């Protein structure tokens, strides 16, 4: 083969991209591997950025996927601080912003997401933060560390609540703006969203329900408050915006790939172009267990997707059929969620354990089958929860709720 025929290019140097590069080498691929990253850092994982790293409980080196020297040691060309501008699928070229081009035999797009930036007056004021990157977390970390700040989080999703919990634990006054009646209602439903609402209020967080920011106020270029849609004003020293993320699809568009809510890929993570693959946040992948497409922005999806894409690029029959998983840590609550959120939206919820004590497992039942499960302060059960979901059997509700019935028997 020529060098071009042996060149695999990965655009996106985060968890999915780094995992793909590592998997290629582990599978014995000895051709050229180029990993292109927009950020100056080598690849890192994102969950600690709103949890243990932000709180100061973990050091900087713990967030990286591999040590810096790993890439050279495994002959992976890591290009940091470089933007890929476009893809030419005919000539198999990726154009970079330094004027160079990369030839590829196979191309993996793992370009991730960017935080949504609402159109708010005052969003450019000093003291207003979005949290997505290591740089974002490093900028926010020292500002929260000393406590005593008035912090407002605009948004009550996972990032907003994790930042709120971290900030409050560090001794700051925290207000969370919740658009609806309870946080996380879209993800978990109002009943379970209420569990997280009570967790935060029990720990001194001011949850403002049915509230939205109209504009951010400032003096001397620094944020001083948040004006709500009802005209009231919340004083603020720091404002953290957490209103969701959107996938980076510009390269996929330039390549003419089929797009849905992301890059449409099959269960092997192959796109509409047989030489281009997608993994991580941008991959809207056909999932054989549910018979529909599924796009996930959680780290476990990036980890498994990067490995599957790499094996598919090598010609293996790899299938992306893992059950979506994520976790959160807020105050004294630790949670793991496994399952198919779209199937759980209108499903019946069955509980095992004590909700009031925040020690329980919640199961979402659709047509008598468990489609999702969430263990809260109950540990070493996630594998069994995933087993119940994967088996897809109709289960007895009483047995499901009974802690004396082993999950492995359902």
HELIX and SHEET records of a PDB file:
HELIX    1   1 UNK A   15  UNK A   26  1                                  12    
HELIX    2   2 UNK A   47  UNK A   50  5                                   4    
HELIX    3   3 UNK A   52  UNK A   55  1                                   4    
HELIX    4   4 UNK A   60  UNK A   63  5                                   4    
HELIX    5   5 UNK A   70  UNK A   73  1                                   4    
HELIX    6   6 UNK A  134  UNK A  145  1                                  12    
HELIX    7   7 UNK A  158  UNK A  169  1                                  12    
HELIX    8   8 UNK A  185  UNK A  188  1                                   4    
HELIX    9   9 UNK A  190  UNK A  202  1                                  13    
HELIX   10  10 UNK A  250  UNK A  254  1                                   5    
HELIX   11  11 UNK A  280  UNK A  282  5                                   3    
HELIX   12  12 UNK A  299  UNK A  313  1                                  15    
HELIX   13  13 UNK A  341  UNK A  344  1                                   4    
HELIX   14  14 UNK A  382  UNK A  391  1                                  10    
HELIX   15  15 UNK A  397  UNK A  401  1                                   5    
HELIX   16  16 UNK A  407  UNK A  409  5                                   3    
SHEET    1   A 5 UNK A  76  UNK A  79  0                                        
SHEET    2   A 5 UNK A  32  UNK A  36  1                                        
SHEET    3   A 5 UNK A   7  UNK A  11  1                                        
SHEET    4   A 5 UNK A 106  UNK A 109  1                                        
SHEET    5   A 5 UNK A 276  UNK A 278  1                                        
SHEET    1   B 3 UNK A  84  UNK A  88  0                                        
SHEET    2   B 3 UNK A  93  UNK A  96 -1                                        
SHEET    3   B 3 UNK A 101  UNK A 103 -1                                        
SHEET    1   C 2 UNK A 113  UNK A 115  0                                        
SHEET    2   C 2 UNK A 245  UNK A 247 -1                                        
SHEET    1   D 5 UNK A 128  UNK A 130  0                                        
SHEET    2   D 5 UNK A 238  UNK A 241  1                                        
SHEET    3   D 5 UNK A 150  UNK A 154  1                                        
SHEET    4   D 5 UNK A 173  UNK A 177  1                                        
SHEET    5   D 5 UNK A 206  UNK A 208  1                                        
SHEET    1   E 3 UNK A 213  UNK A 219  0                                        
SHEET    2   E 3 UNK A 222  UNK A 228 -1                                        
SHEET    3   E 3 UNK A 233  UNK A 235 -1                                        
SHEET    1   F 3 UNK A 263  UNK A 265  0                                        
SHEET    2   F 3 UNK A 283  UNK A 287  1                                        
SHEET    3   F 3 UNK A 292  UNK A 294 -1                                        
SHEET    1   G 5 UNK A 325  UNK A 330  0                                        
SHEET    2   G 5 UNK A 333  UNK A 339 -1                                        
SHEET    3   G 5 UNK A 369  UNK A 376 -1                                        
SHEET    4   G 5 UNK A 359  UNK A 366 -1                                        
SHEET    5   G 5 UNK A 348  UNK A 354 -1                                        
END                                                                             
